[in-house]
Amino acid sequence: MAAAYPMLYAAGSVRAEVWLASLRRPWAVILRMSLWIVLVVDIAIAAALTLPLAPVNSAWFKMANEVNGDFQREEIGWPELVETVAHIRDSLPTEDRVHLGILATNYGEAGAVNLYGTQYGLPRAISGVNSFWEQGYGNPAPQVVIVLGLRREFVEKKFAACQLAAHSWNRFKVPNEETVEHPDIFVCRGLHQSWPEFWKDFRYFG
């Protein structure tokens, strides 16, 4: 419902303005001021619990994290993830870097690579999630991929060879989806299927 709140506030404001105009001036002024106070308090509470304003690992952060982890713990660690991917890329032989791809599982990983990866000269991420799937896997297709967020069982089934290269981390040591649920980062070679066949079944939403 969050996206509907601006419209609901606007509609309610029009109705309230008409109602206030029908009241005597002293009461209208008091009620108008009361409404402003309520709105300011409402904005302050919403911001404190939903925006990443709290110092990381503070009591405020921990409370907000319980209310909405997506806007707290899940916004931490993206620069570190992309830095790690860049280090892995730099450790590869020159011939592996020529046709390198970065295969990301979720939109957070893919978005982070695309946002922060330009400073390291990384290729844009490929991913099967949501609209990223429509962007495809590149031309020419990658021969070596750095894989983010997929489990070992999956990558070993799909590729001829996969090597664990690193783990996701963040400088605040905050447990989140990247560090707890799928921290492994692989370098994989030799996709068993053709890329068109693999891509056809790699579409998902999340």
C-alpha positions as CSV (number, residue, x, y, z in Angstrom):
1,M,0.0,0.0,0.0
2,A,3.0,2.4,0.3
3,A,2.7,3.6,-3.2
4,A,-1.0,4.6,-2.6
5,Y,-0.2,6.9,0.4
6,P,0.5,10.1,-1.6
7,M,-2.8,9.8,-3.4
8,L,-4.6,9.0,-0.2
9,Y,-3.0,11.9,1.6
10,A,-3.9,14.2,-1.3
11,A,-7.5,13.1,-1.4
12,G,-7.8,13.3,2.4
13,S,-6.3,16.8,2.3
14,V,-9.0,18.1,-0.2
15,R,-11.7,16.7,2.0
16,A,-10.2,18.1,5.2
17,E,-9.8,21.5,3.6
18,V,-13.5,21.6,2.7
19,W,-14.4,20.6,6.2
20,L,-12.1,23.1,7.8
21,A,-13.5,25.9,5.7
22,S,-17.0,25.1,7.1
23,L,-15.8,25.7,10.7
24,R,-15.5,28.9,12.7
25,R,-12.1,30.5,12.5
26,P,-10.8,29.6,16.0
27,W,-11.6,26.0,15.6
28,A,-10.3,25.8,12.1
29,V,-6.9,27.3,13.1
30,I,-6.6,24.9,16.1
31,L,-7.5,21.9,14.0
32,R,-5.3,23.0,11.1
33,M,-2.3,23.2,13.5
34,S,-3.1,19.9,15.0
35,L,-3.2,18.2,11.6
36,W,0.2,19.7,10.8
37,I,1.6,18.4,14.0
38,V,0.2,14.9,13.3
39,L,1.6,14.9,9.8
40,V,5.1,16.0,11.0
41,V,5.1,13.3,13.6
42,D,3.9,10.7,11.1
43,I,6.7,11.7,8.7
44,A,9.3,11.5,11.4
45,I,8.2,8.1,12.5
46,A,8.0,6.7,9.0
47,A,11.4,8.1,8.1
48,A,13.0,6.7,11.2
49,L,11.7,3.2,10.5
50,T,11.9,3.0,6.8
51,L,14.8,5.1,5.5
52,P,18.4,4.2,6.1
53,L,19.1,7.0,8.5
54,A,20.2,5.2,11.6
55,P,23.9,4.7,12.3
56,V,24.7,1.1,11.4
57,N,24.6,-1.3,14.4
58,S,23.1,1.3,16.7
59,A,20.0,0.5,18.8
60,W,18.0,2.7,16.4
61,F,19.3,0.7,13.5
62,K,18.5,-2.7,15.1
63,M,14.9,-1.5,15.9
64,A,14.4,-0.2,12.3
65,N,16.0,-3.4,10.9
66,E,13.3,-5.4,12.7
67,V,10.6,-3.3,11.1
68,N,11.9,-3.2,7.6
69,G,15.2,-5.1,6.9
70,D,15.0,-4.3,3.1
71,F,15.7,-0.6,3.9
72,Q,18.4,-1.3,6.5
73,R,20.5,-4.5,6.4
74,E,19.9,-5.2,2.7
75,E,21.3,-1.9,1.6
76,I,24.7,-2.7,3.2
77,G,27.6,-4.3,1.4
78,W,27.0,-3.5,-2.3
79,P,30.2,-1.5,-2.8
80,E,32.2,-4.3,-1.1
81,L,30.5,-7.0,-3.3
82,V,31.5,-5.1,-6.5
83,E,35.0,-4.5,-5.2
84,T,35.3,-8.2,-4.6
85,V,34.1,-9.1,-8.1
86,A,36.7,-6.7,-9.5
87,H,39.5,-8.4,-7.5
88,I,38.3,-11.8,-8.9
89,R,38.3,-10.4,-12.4
90,D,41.8,-9.0,-12.0
91,S,43.1,-12.4,-10.8
92,L,41.9,-14.2,-13.9
93,P,44.2,-14.9,-16.9
94,T,44.0,-12.4,-19.7
95,E,42.3,-14.8,-22.0
96,D,39.5,-15.4,-19.5
97,R,38.8,-11.6,-19.2
98,V,38.2,-11.2,-22.9
99,H,34.7,-12.9,-22.9
100,L,33.9,-12.5,-19.2
101,G,30.4,-12.3,-17.8
102,I,29.0,-11.5,-14.4
103,L,26.0,-13.7,-13.6
104,A,23.9,-12.2,-10.8
105,T,20.9,-13.9,-9.1
106,N,18.9,-11.0,-7.8
107,Y,18.2,-7.4,-8.8
108,G,20.3,-6.1,-5.9
109,E,23.4,-7.9,-7.1
110,A,22.8,-7.0,-10.8
111,G,22.0,-3.4,-9.9
112,A,25.1,-3.0,-7.7
113,V,27.4,-4.3,-10.5
114,N,25.9,-2.0,-13.0
115,L,26.0,1.0,-10.6
116,Y,29.4,0.6,-9.0
117,G,31.1,-1.6,-11.6
118,T,31.9,1.2,-14.1
119,Q,34.7,2.5,-11.8
120,Y,36.4,-0.9,-12.1
121,G,35.7,-1.4,-15.8
122,L,33.4,-4.4,-15.2
123,P,31.0,-5.6,-17.8
124,R,27.3,-5.0,-17.1
125,A,25.7,-7.8,-15.1
126,I,23.5,-10.5,-16.7
127,S,20.6,-11.9,-14.7
128,G,17.4,-13.8,-15.2
129,V,15.5,-11.8,-12.6
130,N,12.6,-9.5,-13.6
131,S,13.3,-7.2,-16.6
132,F,17.0,-8.0,-16.5
133,W,16.2,-11.2,-18.4
134,E,15.0,-9.2,-21.3
135,Q,18.5,-7.6,-21.7
136,G,19.9,-11.0,-22.5
137,Y,23.4,-12.4,-21.9
138,G,25.4,-10.3,-24.3
139,N,26.9,-10.7,-27.7
140,P,29.2,-12.6,-27.9
141,A,28.0,-14.8,-25.1
142,P,30.4,-15.1,-22.1
143,Q,32.8,-18.0,-21.9
144,V,33.8,-17.4,-18.3
145,V,31.3,-16.1,-15.7
146,I,31.7,-14.8,-12.2
147,V,28.6,-16.1,-10.5
148,L,26.8,-14.3,-7.6
149,G,24.1,-15.7,-5.4
150,L,23.7,-19.2,-6.9
151,R,24.2,-22.3,-4.9
152,R,27.1,-24.7,-5.6
153,E,24.7,-27.5,-6.5
154,F,23.2,-25.4,-9.3
155,V,26.4,-24.1,-10.8
156,E,28.1,-27.5,-10.7
157,K,25.1,-28.9,-12.6
158,K,25.1,-26.2,-15.2
159,F,28.8,-25.7,-15.8
160,A,31.7,-28.1,-16.5
161,A,34.0,-26.4,-14.0
162,C,33.3,-24.0,-11.1
163,Q,35.8,-22.7,-8.5
164,L,34.9,-20.9,-5.3
165,A,36.6,-17.6,-5.6
166,A,35.4,-15.5,-2.6
167,H,32.5,-14.8,-0.2
168,S,30.3,-11.8,0.1
169,W,31.1,-9.5,3.0
170,N,30.5,-6.0,4.3
171,R,32.7,-3.7,6.4
172,F,30.0,-3.4,9.1
173,K,29.8,-7.2,9.7
174,V,26.0,-6.9,9.4
175,P,24.3,-10.3,8.5
176,N,22.1,-10.0,5.5
177,E,20.9,-11.9,2.5
178,E,24.2,-11.7,0.7
179,T,26.4,-12.8,3.6
180,V,24.1,-15.4,5.1
181,E,21.8,-17.0,2.5
182,H,24.1,-17.1,-0.5
183,P,27.6,-15.8,0.2
184,D,29.6,-17.9,-2.3
185,I,31.0,-16.3,-5.4
186,F,32.2,-18.7,-8.1
187,V,34.1,-18.5,-11.3
188,C,32.6,-20.9,-13.8
189,R,33.5,-22.2,-17.2
190,G,32.0,-24.5,-19.8
191,L,28.2,-24.0,-19.8
192,H,26.8,-27.5,-20.6
193,Q,23.9,-26.0,-22.7
194,S,24.0,-23.4,-25.3
195,W,23.4,-19.9,-23.9
196,P,20.0,-19.6,-25.7
197,E,18.9,-22.9,-24.2
198,F,20.1,-21.9,-20.7
199,W,18.6,-18.5,-20.9
200,K,15.2,-19.8,-22.0
201,D,14.8,-21.5,-18.6
202,F,16.7,-19.0,-16.4
203,R,13.8,-16.4,-16.2
204,Y,12.3,-15.8,-12.8
205,F,10.7,-13.0,-10.8
206,G,11.5,-11.7,-7.3
